[in-house]
Amino acid sequence: MTSRERVSTTLRHQEPDRVPVDFGSRSSAIEEQAYGQLQAHLGIGGKTETFLRSHAVMTEEMLRFLHVDTRWIRSIPPASWMRDNRGDVYVDRWNVPWLRRHGSLYYELEPSRLVTMQHGDIEKLEFPELVSDEMLLDMRVQAENHGHQGDYSLWCDVVGAGIFERACYLRGFEQLIVEMMVEKKFAHHLFEKILHTEIVAYRRILEAIGPLIEGVLITEDVATQDSLMMSPETYREMLEPYQRQLIESIQSRGVSVLWHSCGAVHPLIPDFINMGIRILHPIQTSARGMCPRWLKEQFGRDLVFWGGGCDTQTVLQRATAPEVEAEVRQRIAELGPGGGFVFTTTHCIQPGTPVQNILAMVAAYKRFGAYPLLSSWPEGNSTVAR
């Protein structure tokens, strides 16, 4: 099977030859420091380049070693990167700055100019164009080149953040939550403006590369590790209508939406399905209520689970290599039967992750990911104490 056939088969809830593997998106990347150590250990050369802050751009040699079936199409203008006396600065397409201070491994969100703007001024504001003609041409060339190099499953993550997540970046989380409670008219107007801007961007992207890609990634975190960030009623009133429109506008063009929503989102999974979501990422198994076995039993007919293969917070970071292997085997046994599962971690692989644990994870999914799968792991949701 080719990579594209493998992913397409599992998206149809059928079993391919092996569990497909994804690494390399803005939410399934290997961070620069961890990637550099892995490169050095394996003797895979090449300068470590990054995209979207500290995410490593993986070489084809590394992608093949990891058995990655996806390739991610994106274009980030060089002018997005700059430096000041505090450190490195990344300015996204919405003109929101992210700062990595000298000596830090991470970029942190800096206040957007919208944080201090009055409602009336924001309502008059025109958001910038998210994708330029140059970016579209660059992405078209990338997609065509991947088609010549191999039959991979191509996805795009260039827009990224959805309605709520983008509004948080622009307005500030606490202020936005308050406005969703007591300034609902303004919050609705802000969500509407973001929706319109993103629909235009996705229309341009899909006109340029839609026939060449399988789908797009939208990141829309609405939960912490313990609970939702808002009540289900507030979510349905304030956010769901805009998310639904965005999803419908994209999927009506014949591509899939890969919906990224971290944390304890289980109370909203029926809402996600009703909105048309068919692929859920990243399945944060350490969050409350996100038991993989239960999720597969309850929602496995409706959802493809893209992730959950190994927990990046505790297991991959701090467990032993045998414990990593056990986690991977169990997750494949729980999420893999019948297809509908793409292997990746619960989020990006973080700095400080032991190389031996990454290698143990890779060896485990190569060993245990072939169909027909091995019988399920013994009872119990986790092999490692949380």
C-alpha positions in Angstrom: 0.0 0.0 0.0 1.1 3.6 -0.6 1.0 6.1 2.2 -2.0 7.8 0.6 -3.8 4.5 0.3 -3.0 3.6 3.8 -4.4 6.8 5.3 -7.4 6.9 3.0 -8.2 3.3 4.0 -8.1 4.0 7.7 -10.2 7.2 7.2 -12.9 4.9 5.8 -12.7 2.9 9.0 -11.1 -0.1 7.2 -7.9 -1.8 8.1 -4.9 -1.1 5.9 -1.7 -3.1 5.9 -0.5 -1.2 9.0 -1.5 1.7 11.2 -0.7 4.9 9.4 1.8 7.3 11.1 1.8 11.1 11.2 4.5 13.5 12.4 5.3 17.0 11.3 2.2 19.2 11.6 2.0 22.2 13.9 0.4 19.9 16.5 2.4 16.7 15.8 5.9 18.1 15.4 9.1 17.3 17.1 10.5 20.4 18.9 13.8 21.7 17.7 15.9 20.6 20.7 14.5 17.0 20.8 14.8 16.7 17.0 18.5 17.9 17.0 19.3 15.2 19.6 17.5 12.5 17.6 19.3 13.6 14.4 22.7 13.5 16.1 22.0 10.0 17.6 20.9 8.6 14.2 23.6 10.3 12.2 21.0 12.0 10.0 22.6 15.2 8.8 21.2 18.5 7.7 20.7 21.9 9.5 17.7 21.8 11.8 15.2 24.3 10.4 12.0 25.3 12.2 8.5 26.4 11.3 5.9 28.1 13.4 8.2 29.0 16.3 10.3 26.0 17.5 8.8 23.1 15.5 11.5 21.2 13.5 11.2 20.7 9.8 12.1 17.1 9.3 14.2 15.9 6.5 12.9 13.2 4.1 15.5 10.8 5.5 14.1 11.3 9.0 10.5 11.0 7.8 11.3 7.7 6.1 13.0 6.4 9.2 9.9 7.3 11.3 7.6 5.6 8.7 5.6 8.8 8.4 2.8 8.6 5.8 1.9 12.3 5.9 3.5 15.3 4.4 2.5 18.8 5.5 2.1 21.6 3.1 2.7 25.1 4.4 4.4 28.4 3.5 5.7 30.9 6.1 7.2 34.1 4.7 10.8 34.8 5.9 9.6 38.2 7.1 7.7 36.5 9.8 10.9 35.9 11.7 12.9 38.7 13.4 15.0 39.4 16.4 15.1 42.1 19.1 17.2 42.7 22.2 14.9 40.3 24.2 15.3 37.3 21.8 13.7 35.8 18.7 10.3 37.0 17.6 7.8 35.3 15.3 5.0 37.4 14.0 2.0 35.4 12.6 -0.2 36.4 9.7 -2.6 38.1 12.1 0.3 40.4 13.3 0.4 38.7 16.7 3.9 38.4 18.1 5.5 35.4 19.8 8.7 35.9 21.7 11.4 33.3 22.6 13.6 35.0 25.1 17.3 34.4 25.2 18.0 31.1 26.7 14.4 29.8 26.5 13.3 26.8 24.5 9.8 28.1 23.9 8.1 31.0 22.2 5.5 32.7 24.4 2.5 34.7 23.2 2.9 38.5 23.4 -0.1 40.8 23.7 -1.7 41.6 20.4 -2.7 45.2 19.7 -6.3 44.2 19.9 -6.0 43.5 23.6 -6.2 47.2 24.4 -8.4 48.3 21.5 -12.0 49.4 22.1 -14.9 47.3 20.8 -15.9 49.9 18.2 -12.4 50.1 16.8 -12.1 46.3 16.5 -15.5 46.2 14.8 -14.1 48.6 12.1 -10.8 46.7 11.8 -10.0 44.7 8.6 -7.9 41.6 9.3 -4.9 41.1 7.1 -4.8 38.6 4.2 -3.8 35.2 5.6 -2.4 33.7 2.4 -0.6 35.7 -0.3 -0.2 34.7 -3.9 3.5 33.9 -3.2 2.5 31.6 -0.4 -0.1 29.8 -2.6 2.5 29.3 -5.4 5.0 28.0 -2.9 2.4 25.5 -1.5 1.4 24.4 -5.0 5.0 23.6 -5.9 5.4 21.7 -2.6 2.3 19.6 -3.2 3.3 18.8 -6.8 6.8 17.9 -5.8 5.5 15.5 -3.2 3.4 13.9 -5.8 6.5 13.3 -7.9 8.5 12.0 -5.0 6.0 9.5 -3.6 2.4 8.9 -3.1 2.0 10.5 0.4 -1.0 11.7 2.2 -0.8 15.5 1.9 -2.3 17.9 4.5 -2.2 21.6 5.0 -1.9 23.4 8.4 -1.0 26.9 7.2 -4.0 28.7 8.7 -4.1 26.6 11.9 -6.0 28.2 14.7 -9.7 28.2 14.5 -12.4 30.6 15.7 -12.0 30.5 19.5 -8.3 29.8 19.6 -7.6 32.7 17.2 -9.8 35.0 19.2 -7.9 34.1 22.4 -4.6 35.1 20.6 -6.0 38.4 19.5 -8.0 39.5 22.5 -6.4 37.6 25.4 -8.0 34.5 27.0 -9.4 36.0 30.2 -10.8 39.1 28.5 -12.4 37.0 25.8 -14.1 34.6 28.2 -15.5 37.6 30.1 -16.8 39.1 26.9 -18.4 35.8 25.9 -20.4 36.1 29.2 -21.3 39.8 29.5 -20.4 41.3 26.1 -22.0 38.7 23.8 -22.8 41.0 20.9 -19.2 42.0 20.6 -17.9 38.4 21.0 -20.3 37.3 18.2 -19.0 40.1 16.0 -15.4 39.1 16.6 -16.1 35.5 15.9 -17.9 36.5 12.7 -14.9 38.5 11.5 -12.5 35.7 12.2 -14.8 33.2 10.4 -15.1 35.4 7.3 -11.3 35.9 7.2 -10.6 32.2 7.5 -13.2 31.1 5.0 -11.6 33.4 2.4 -8.1 32.0 3.2 -9.3 28.4 2.9 -11.1 29.1 -0.3 -7.9 30.4 -1.8 -5.8 27.5 -0.5 -8.3 24.9 -1.8 -8.5 26.6 -5.1 -4.7 26.3 -5.4 -4.0 22.9 -3.9 -7.4 21.3 -3.0 -7.2 18.5 -5.5 -3.7 17.6 -4.3 -4.3 17.3 -0.6 -6.4 15.1 1.7 -7.4 17.8 4.2 -6.5 20.7 6.5 -5.7 20.9 10.2 -7.7 23.3 12.4 -6.6 23.7 16.0 -9.4 24.7 18.4 -8.6 24.1 22.1 -11.7 24.5 24.3 -10.7 22.4 27.3 -8.0 22.1 30.0 -6.7 18.8 31.2 -9.5 18.6 33.8 -12.5 20.3 32.3 -14.0 22.4 29.5 -13.0 26.1 29.5 -16.7 26.9 29.4 -20.0 25.2 29.9 -21.4 23.1 27.0 -24.3 25.5 26.8 -22.0 28.5 26.3 -20.0 26.6 23.8 -23.1 25.7 21.8 -24.4 29.3 21.9 -21.2 31.2 21.3 -18.9 29.1 19.3 -20.5 26.1 17.6 -22.4 28.1 14.9 -19.1 29.6 13.7 -17.1 26.4 13.9 -19.9 24.6 12.0 -19.8 27.2 9.2 -16.1 26.9 8.9 -16.1 23.1 8.8 -18.9 23.0 6.2 -17.3 25.6 4.0 -14.1 23.5 3.9 -15.6 20.0 3.6 -18.0 21.1 0.9 -14.9 21.4 -1.3 -14.1 17.7 -1.0 -11.4 17.8 1.6 -11.4 16.6 5.2 -11.0 18.7 8.4 -8.5 17.3 10.9 -9.9 18.8 14.2 -7.3 19.4 16.9 -8.8 19.9 20.3 -6.6 19.1 23.4 -7.7 18.2 26.9 -10.9 16.9 28.4 -13.2 17.4 25.4 -15.2 14.3 25.9 -18.5 16.1 26.8 -18.3 17.9 23.5 -17.5 15.0 21.2 -21.2 14.4 20.3 -21.3 18.1 19.3 -18.1 17.8 17.2 -19.7 14.8 15.4 -22.9 16.8 14.8 -20.9 19.6 13.3 -19.5 17.2 10.7 -16.1 16.4 12.3 -14.9 13.0 11.4 -11.3 13.1 12.5 -10.3 14.1 16.1 -6.8 14.9 17.2 -4.8 14.6 19.4 -6.6 12.3 21.9 -4.9 13.5 25.1 -5.0 10.3 27.0 -3.8 11.9 30.3 -6.8 14.3 30.4 -9.9 13.6 32.4 -12.4 11.3 30.7 -10.2 10.6 27.7 -9.9 6.9 28.1 -8.9 5.5 24.6 -10.8 2.2 25.1 -14.0 4.0 26.1 -13.7 6.6 23.3 -13.2 3.8 20.7 -16.3 2.0 22.0 -18.5 5.1 22.2 -17.4 7.0 19.1 -15.3 4.7 17.0 -18.0 4.3 14.3 -18.2 8.1 13.8 -14.7 9.3 14.5 -11.2 8.6 13.3 -8.8 8.9 16.2 -5.7 10.7 15.0 -3.3 10.6 17.9 -3.2 9.2 21.4 -0.4 6.8 20.5 2.0 7.8 23.3 1.6 10.5 26.0 4.2 13.2 25.6 3.8 14.7 29.1 4.6 11.8 31.3 5.3 8.6 29.4 7.6 9.8 26.6 9.3 12.3 28.8 9.8 10.4 32.1 9.0 6.7 31.7 11.5 3.9 30.9 11.9 2.6 27.3 10.0 -0.7 28.2 7.1 1.4 29.6 7.0 3.5 26.4 6.8 0.3 24.4 4.0 -1.0 26.6 2.1 2.3 26.2 2.4 2.2 22.4 1.3 -1.4 22.2 -1.7 -0.8 24.4 -2.9 2.3 22.5 -2.6 0.5 19.2 -4.6 -2.4 20.6 -7.3 0.0 21.9 -7.6 2.4 19.0 -6.5 0.4 16.0 -9.0 -2.4 15.5 -11.2 -1.8 12.4 -9.1 1.0 11.2 -10.0 4.6 12.1 -6.6 5.2 13.9 -3.6 7.2 12.8 -0.6 6.9 15.1 1.0 10.0 16.5 1.7 11.3 20.0 -0.7 13.3 22.2 1.0 16.5 21.1 4.4 17.7 19.9 7.5 15.8 21.2 9.0 18.2 23.8 12.5 19.4 24.6 14.2 17.1 27.0 12.5 13.9 25.7 15.1 11.1 26.0 16.2 9.9 22.6 15.9 6.3 23.7 12.3 6.8 24.5 11.6 8.2 21.1 13.4 5.2 19.5 11.4 2.8 21.8 8.2 4.4 20.6 9.2 4.1 16.9 10.3 0.5 17.3 7.0 -0.3 19.1 4.7 1.1 16.4 6.7 -0.5 13.7 6.5 -3.8 15.5 2.9 -3.8 16.8 1.2 -1.7 14.1 0.8 -4.3 11.4 -2.7 -5.6 10.7 -4.1 -8.0 11.9 -3.2 -6.4 15.2 -2.1 -8.3 18.2 -4.8 -9.1 20.8 -5.6 -6.3 23.2 -3.4 -5.5 26.2 -4.6 -6.7 29.6 -7.4 -4.9 31.3 -6.6 -1.4 32.6 -6.3 2.0 30.9 -2.7 2.7 31.4 0.6 0.8 31.8 2.2 3.8 33.5 1.0 5.5 36.7 -0.2 9.0 36.0 
